[in-house]
């Protein structure tokens, strides 16, 4: 019985999402700058954050998604190439990308002339972590095991 309880506890911990390093409350304030281009709307189209802008992709459920793969959005070719090469958005990738999208793609693709359509940059890693923590709230619930 003890072994069964210990196994359940280990599995529950392993299945739990990792906590974001940032502060979601601070990230919400910073996201006011991001909502000029981005929105967060669930699968039913309900707006959860942002003003409904469609210049950038919808950020609902972005984490765990292959880069450049949201159906119906026209991404830059280099971001699509990074996704095709295996780039999946997680905290580390997101934090690095939003600080300098062009530099991130150049390094990620090992392509000195890589271009990012997103020109906006967050000032530092702490600010990017805050935005990540805020956006991480807007993900569909994981499927039941």
Secondary structure, DSSP 8 states (H G I E B T S, - for coil): -HHHHHHHHHHHHHHS----SS-HHHHHHHHHHHTTT-EEE-TT--EEEE----SS---TT-TTSBTT--TT----HHHHHHHHTT-B--HHHHHHHHH-HHHHHHHHHT-TT---S-----SSHHHHHHHHHHHHTSS------
